Amino acid sequence: MQKVFHFDSPPEQYIADAAVLCCFDQRIREATREFLQRQGILRPDMIVVAGGARTLASPRNDFERDFILEQVRMSIRLHKTQRMFLMSHSDCATYGGLAAFDGDQEREVQHHRIELKRAAELVKANFPELTVDCFFVNFDGVHAANAEPLK
Ligand SMILES: [Zn+2]
């Protein structure tokens, strides 16, 4: 193969600091990357798909949910992952954006809290050994979604 780009990558095997399920929305990518670094998640196994945690909370079909669970299983098996971050974000197109909540950010947050909780329960049911943390990303930062009990 013809080399078209030079970049030195670390060749060592690694243990993943966390498996991170998040949306592919480019607007939240930088915030997510910075946040993970600040959390000490320097070697994440990134599972980046449309909707992020929605694929477990409200999957479009069984295939979608099972595919994501298999990715988590692979992360645990291959990289000894012990922790998972579930993430969703404001104005996510897979939910119909903020418009689906009539522009009401509070309603949107409440909906995502329930979604993230449901996703976390599914992960814990499948992988009881994993520590699961839930986060909601909006346009001014990242918010912990599992700090207080959900209704
Ligand atoms: Zn999204």
Boltz pocket constraint, residues with backbone or C-beta under 6 A from the ligand:
constraints:
  - pocket:
      binder: B
      contacts: [[A, 23], [A, 24], [A, 25], [A, 50], [A, 51], [A, 52], [A, 89], [A, 91], [A, 92], [A, 93], [A, 94]]
      max_distance: 6.0
